[in-house]
Amino acid sequence: MKDAVKSIDLIAPQAGETLYLHTPEQQAFFNDPSRFVLHEADPTPNKVDYTAPLPVRFRWKAAGRAVLAISENADLSKANVYTGINDCRVYNLLPGKRYYFQIQCGEIVSEIRSFSIALELPRVINLPNVTNVRDCGGWQLNSGKRYKFNMLYRGAQFEPWTVLPHGCGINAEGEKLLKALKIKTELDLRADGADFFQSSNMLYCKIPSTAYATWQEEGIFSAEAMEQIRKIFILLADKLVYPVYFHCQGGGDRTGTLAFLLGAMLGMSYDDLLTDYEFSNLSVSGERIRYSTVWQAFEKKLQTFAPGESVQTQVTNYLYQCGVSDLLLDKIKNILTE
């Protein structure tokens, strides 16, 4: 009988390695020249969802089931722990961060090794069976600060989406990941229906909203829609509700419009705002482009709030018209910027 393995051989990640979590399809999105060419949007839903990120895959050789500890601290304090037999896949680590890890199998302990996650944006979140989920944070702001990670998440609804041929709904693994993200509030932007998934760990808040400038005749510019935007910003000015997950059905239109308003108000660049909006092309919702009729009408209407000024000024003036005060905006900025 062979002797049991008395050491742990770390295989991956390599010491000091930088890992990239965007998939090849996501990388192709950034390099796709068609995004910048005038064309009609294709609304046909995609059959395959390309919005999930790659995991960080840990591999090692040991005698049996082992414990993996991962931490942002070199002494492994405040570590998250996982178990596996020579393999473990971990999702949703933070871009731009260095991590340290160690494997323990019985009384045998490996060396402590470090690796880094590349700063790729948007930060895509793995939430099994739910499309188009990502962290709103990480983007550079014109103030010199960054949009804070782990505070505001956007995506699709949690329950089954009948447009999808395979359905879509959060499962037990997804619930576990939601808890790991420590999301406190689900903000539902849909006008009808209630999310059958209402976790006891989250506050469920429904504030029906719309999108663009042509939906429901006036889009977000009707008096009714502007009142709903005011309610949303009142909610987001309360630091006790964070982290927040906001969604509509597919996470592209109503969710994309609100994400644009928030990012512009905080000071994201125009290019980054459009990239974040068009990233929904990788979801099952169909194409979202800057040249679509609804998007062009939305931008044209926004420009009337501050002709010739920056998109940040235009959106801020729009929010003033909604009844959102400087006090509320300052509270949100303090919560969402590093």
C-alpha positions as CSV (number, residue, x, y, z in Angstrom):
1,M,0.0,0.0,0.0
2,K,1.4,3.4,-1.0
3,D,2.1,6.0,1.6
4,A,-0.4,8.8,1.9
5,V,0.7,12.1,0.4
6,K,2.4,14.1,3.1
7,S,2.6,17.4,1.3
8,I,0.4,19.7,-0.7
9,D,1.5,20.6,-4.3
10,L,-0.1,23.9,-5.4
11,I,-0.7,23.9,-9.2
12,A,-2.9,27.0,-9.8
13,P,-2.9,29.9,-9.6
14,Q,0.8,30.4,-10.0
15,A,2.6,32.6,-7.5
16,G,2.1,36.3,-8.4
17,E,-0.1,35.4,-11.4
18,T,-2.6,38.0,-12.7
19,L,-5.9,36.5,-13.7
20,Y,-8.5,37.8,-16.2
21,L,-12.1,37.0,-15.5
22,H,-13.8,38.3,-18.7
23,T,-14.6,35.4,-21.1
24,P,-13.5,35.3,-24.7
25,E,-17.0,36.4,-25.8
26,Q,-16.8,39.4,-23.4
27,Q,-13.3,40.3,-24.7
28,A,-14.7,40.2,-28.2
29,F,-17.4,42.6,-27.3
30,F,-14.8,45.3,-26.5
31,N,-13.1,44.7,-29.7
32,D,-16.2,44.6,-31.9
33,P,-16.1,47.6,-34.3
34,S,-19.8,47.2,-35.2
35,R,-20.6,48.9,-31.9
36,F,-19.3,52.1,-33.4
37,V,-21.0,51.8,-36.8
38,L,-24.5,53.2,-37.4
39,H,-26.9,50.3,-37.8
40,E,-30.3,49.0,-36.7
41,A,-30.5,47.1,-33.4
42,D,-31.4,43.5,-33.6
43,P,-34.0,42.8,-30.9
44,T,-33.9,39.0,-31.3
45,P,-33.2,37.4,-27.9
46,N,-29.9,35.5,-27.8
47,K,-30.2,31.8,-27.3
48,V,-27.0,31.7,-25.2
49,D,-26.2,33.9,-22.2
50,Y,-22.6,35.3,-22.4
51,T,-22.8,37.5,-19.3
52,A,-21.3,35.0,-16.7
53,P,-17.7,35.6,-15.7
54,L,-14.9,33.1,-15.6
55,P,-14.1,31.6,-12.1
56,V,-10.8,31.6,-10.4
57,R,-9.8,27.9,-10.5
58,F,-7.7,26.6,-7.7
59,R,-5.9,23.3,-8.3
60,W,-3.6,21.3,-6.0
61,K,-2.5,17.7,-5.2
62,A,-3.3,16.4,-1.7
63,A,-4.4,13.2,0.0
64,G,-8.1,14.0,0.2
65,R,-10.7,16.7,0.8
66,A,-9.0,20.0,1.7
67,V,-9.9,23.4,2.9
68,L,-9.1,26.5,0.7
69,A,-8.7,29.8,2.5
70,I,-8.7,33.0,0.5
71,S,-8.0,36.5,1.9
72,E,-7.0,40.0,0.9
73,N,-4.6,39.9,3.8
74,A,-1.2,38.3,3.7
75,D,-1.7,36.7,7.1
76,L,-5.0,35.1,5.9
77,S,-7.1,37.0,8.4
78,K,-10.8,37.4,7.5
79,A,-10.4,34.6,5.0
80,N,-13.3,33.0,3.1
81,V,-13.1,29.2,3.1
82,Y,-14.1,26.6,0.6
83,T,-13.6,22.8,0.4
84,G,-12.7,20.6,-2.5
85,I,-10.7,17.6,-3.6
86,N,-7.8,18.9,-5.6
87,D,-10.0,21.5,-7.3
88,C,-12.2,24.4,-6.4
89,R,-13.8,27.2,-8.5
90,V,-14.4,30.5,-6.9
91,Y,-16.5,33.4,-8.4
92,N,-17.0,37.1,-7.8
93,L,-13.5,38.1,-6.5
94,L,-12.8,41.8,-6.8
95,P,-11.0,43.3,-9.9
96,G,-7.8,45.1,-9.1
97,K,-7.2,43.2,-5.9
98,R,-4.3,41.0,-4.7
99,Y,-5.4,37.8,-2.9
100,Y,-3.6,35.3,-0.7
101,F,-4.5,31.6,-0.4
102,Q,-3.5,28.5,1.4
103,I,-4.6,24.8,1.3
104,Q,-5.0,22.7,4.4
105,C,-5.6,18.9,4.2
106,G,-5.8,17.4,7.7
107,E,-2.8,18.7,9.6
108,I,-0.8,19.3,6.4
109,V,-0.7,23.0,5.3
110,S,0.6,24.4,2.0
111,E,2.6,27.6,1.5
112,I,0.8,30.9,1.3
113,R,0.6,32.0,-2.3
114,S,-0.6,35.3,-3.8
115,F,-2.3,36.2,-7.1
116,S,-4.1,39.3,-8.5
117,I,-7.3,39.9,-10.4
118,A,-7.0,42.3,-13.4
119,L,-9.0,45.5,-13.3
120,E,-11.5,44.5,-16.0
121,L,-14.8,46.5,-16.2
122,P,-17.6,46.0,-15.9
123,R,-17.2,43.6,-13.0
124,V,-19.4,40.7,-14.1
125,I,-21.1,38.7,-11.4
126,N,-21.9,35.0,-11.4
127,L,-25.5,34.4,-10.3
128,P,-26.5,31.0,-11.8
129,N,-29.6,31.1,-14.1
130,V,-29.9,34.9,-13.8
131,T,-28.7,36.9,-16.8
132,N,-26.9,40.2,-17.1
133,V,-25.7,40.6,-13.5
134,R,-22.9,42.9,-12.7
135,D,-21.4,45.3,-10.1
136,C,-22.0,49.0,-11.0
137,G,-18.7,49.9,-9.3
138,G,-15.1,50.2,-10.3
139,W,-15.4,52.9,-13.0
140,Q,-13.1,56.0,-12.8
141,L,-15.0,59.2,-12.1
142,N,-14.2,62.8,-13.1
143,S,-13.7,63.7,-9.5
144,G,-10.6,61.5,-9.5
145,K,-12.3,58.9,-7.3
146,R,-13.8,55.6,-8.3
147,Y,-17.3,54.2,-8.2
148,K,-17.3,51.9,-5.2
149,F,-17.5,48.2,-5.6
150,N,-19.9,45.9,-3.6
151,M,-22.5,48.6,-3.2
152,L,-24.8,48.6,-6.2
153,Y,-25.6,45.7,-8.4
154,R,-27.7,45.5,-11.6
155,G,-29.2,42.6,-13.5
156,A,-32.3,40.7,-14.5
157,Q,-35.2,39.4,-12.4
158,F,-34.7,36.4,-10.2
159,E,-37.8,34.4,-11.2
160,P,-38.3,32.5,-14.5
161,W,-38.4,34.7,-17.6
162,T,-40.7,33.2,-20.2
163,V,-38.9,34.8,-23.2
164,L,-36.0,32.4,-22.6
165,P,-36.3,29.0,-24.2
166,H,-34.6,27.5,-21.2
167,G,-36.1,29.6,-18.4
168,C,-34.3,31.7,-15.9
169,G,-34.5,31.6,-12.1
170,I,-32.3,31.8,-9.1
171,N,-31.4,28.4,-7.6
172,A,-29.9,27.3,-4.4
173,E,-26.3,28.0,-5.6
174,G,-27.4,31.5,-6.6
175,E,-29.0,32.1,-3.2
176,K,-25.7,31.2,-1.6
177,L,-23.8,33.6,-3.8
178,L,-26.4,36.4,-3.0
179,K,-25.6,35.9,0.7
180,A,-21.9,36.1,0.0
181,L,-22.5,39.4,-1.8
182,K,-24.4,40.6,1.3
183,I,-27.1,42.2,-0.7
184,K,-29.6,43.8,1.6
185,T,-32.2,45.3,-0.8
186,E,-33.9,44.1,-4.0
187,L,-35.2,47.1,-6.0
188,D,-37.7,45.9,-8.5
189,L,-38.3,48.4,-11.4
190,R,-41.0,46.3,-13.1
191,A,-44.6,47.7,-13.4
192,D,-46.4,44.4,-12.9
193,G,-45.9,41.2,-11.1
194,A,-44.1,40.6,-7.8
195,D,-40.9,38.6,-7.5
196,F,-41.8,35.2,-6.2
197,F,-38.2,35.0,-4.9
198,Q,-38.3,37.3,-1.9
199,S,-35.4,36.3,0.3
200,S,-35.8,36.7,4.1
201,N,-32.3,38.1,4.0
202,M,-33.3,41.0,1.7
203,L,-35.7,43.9,1.8
204,Y,-38.0,43.8,-1.3
205,C,-38.8,47.3,-2.6
206,K,-40.9,47.8,-5.7
207,I,-40.7,51.2,-7.5
208,P,-42.0,50.8,-11.0
209,S,-40.0,52.7,-13.5
210,T,-39.6,53.1,-17.3
211,A,-36.9,53.7,-19.8
212,Y,-35.5,56.1,-22.4
213,A,-37.7,58.9,-23.8
214,T,-40.3,57.1,-25.9
215,W,-41.5,54.2,-23.8
216,Q,-45.0,54.8,-22.4
217,E,-45.1,57.9,-24.6
218,E,-42.6,60.0,-22.7
219,G,-40.4,57.5,-21.1
220,I,-38.6,58.8,-17.9
221,F,-39.6,62.3,-18.7
222,S,-43.3,62.2,-17.9
223,A,-44.4,63.6,-14.5
224,E,-45.3,60.2,-13.3
225,A,-42.0,58.7,-14.3
226,M,-40.0,61.6,-12.7
227,E,-41.9,61.0,-9.5
228,Q,-40.8,57.4,-9.5
229,I,-37.2,58.4,-10.2
230,R,-37.4,60.8,-7.2
231,K,-38.5,57.8,-5.0
232,I,-35.7,55.7,-6.2
233,F,-33.1,58.3,-5.4
234,I,-34.6,58.8,-1.9
235,L,-34.2,55.1,-1.3
236,L,-30.6,55.1,-2.6
237,A,-29.7,58.1,-0.3
238,D,-30.2,55.8,2.7
239,K,-26.9,54.0,3.4
240,L,-28.7,51.4,5.5
241,V,-30.3,49.8,2.4
242,Y,-26.9,48.9,0.8
243,P,-25.8,46.8,-0.9
244,V,-28.7,47.1,-3.4
245,Y,-29.6,44.9,-6.4
246,F,-31.8,46.7,-8.9
247,H,-33.5,45.0,-11.9
248,C,-36.3,44.9,-14.4
249,Q,-37.0,41.9,-16.5
250,G,-33.9,41.4,-18.5
251,G,-31.6,44.1,-17.0
252,G,-31.2,46.0,-20.2
253,D,-33.7,48.8,-20.7
254,R,-35.2,50.1,-17.4
255,T,-32.2,48.9,-15.5
256,G,-29.9,50.3,-18.1
257,T,-31.5,53.7,-18.0
258,L,-31.3,53.9,-14.2
259,A,-27.7,52.7,-14.3
260,F,-26.9,55.4,-16.9
261,L,-28.5,58.1,-14.7
262,L,-26.6,57.0,-11.6
263,G,-23.2,56.7,-13.4
264,A,-23.6,60.0,-15.2
265,M,-24.6,61.8,-11.9
266,L,-21.5,60.3,-10.2
267,G,-19.2,61.5,-13.1
268,M,-18.5,58.4,-15.2
269,S,-17.1,59.2,-18.7
270,Y,-19.6,59.2,-21.6
271,D,-17.6,56.3,-23.3
272,D,-17.8,54.2,-20.1
273,L,-21.5,54.9,-19.7
274,L,-22.2,53.7,-23.3
275,T,-19.9,50.6,-22.8
276,D,-21.8,49.7,-19.7
277,Y,-25.1,50.1,-21.4
278,E,-24.1,48.1,-24.5
279,F,-22.7,45.3,-22.4
280,S,-26.2,44.0,-22.2
281,N,-25.7,42.8,-25.8
282,L,-24.1,39.7,-24.2
283,S,-27.3,38.8,-22.3
284,V,-30.3,37.0,-23.6
285,S,-32.2,40.3,-24.1
286,G,-31.2,41.2,-27.6
287,E,-29.0,44.0,-28.9
288,R,-28.8,47.4,-27.1
289,I,-26.9,50.1,-29.1
290,R,-26.2,53.8,-28.9
291,Y,-27.8,54.2,-32.4
292,S,-31.2,52.8,-31.6
293,T,-34.2,55.0,-32.0
294,V,-35.0,54.9,-28.2
295,W,-31.5,55.7,-27.2
296,Q,-31.1,58.6,-29.6
297,A,-34.4,60.0,-28.4
298,F,-33.3,59.6,-24.8
299,E,-30.0,61.5,-25.4
300,K,-31.8,64.2,-27.4
301,K,-34.2,64.8,-24.5
302,L,-31.5,64.8,-21.9
303,Q,-29.6,67.5,-23.8
304,T,-32.4,69.9,-23.4
305,F,-31.7,70.0,-19.7
306,A,-28.3,71.7,-20.3
307,P,-27.6,72.3,-24.0
308,G,-23.9,72.0,-24.8
309,E,-23.0,70.9,-21.3
310,S,-21.6,67.5,-20.0
311,V,-23.9,64.5,-19.6
312,Q,-23.3,64.8,-15.9
313,T,-24.7,68.3,-15.8
314,Q,-27.6,67.3,-18.1
315,V,-28.5,64.3,-15.8
316,T,-28.1,66.4,-12.7
317,N,-30.5,69.0,-14.0
318,Y,-33.0,66.3,-14.9
319,L,-32.8,65.0,-11.4
320,Y,-33.4,68.4,-10.0
321,Q,-36.6,68.5,-12.1
322,C,-37.6,65.2,-10.6
323,G,-37.4,66.8,-7.2
324,V,-34.1,65.3,-6.2
325,S,-32.2,67.7,-4.0
326,D,-28.5,68.4,-3.7
327,L,-28.7,66.9,-0.2
328,L,-29.9,63.6,-1.6
329,L,-27.3,63.6,-4.4
330,D,-24.5,64.3,-2.0
331,K,-25.6,61.5,0.2
332,I,-25.6,59.1,-2.7
333,K,-22.2,60.3,-3.9
334,N,-20.8,59.8,-0.5
335,I,-22.2,56.2,-0.4
336,L,-21.1,55.2,-3.9
337,T,-17.7,56.8,-4.3
338,E,-14.4,55.6,-2.7
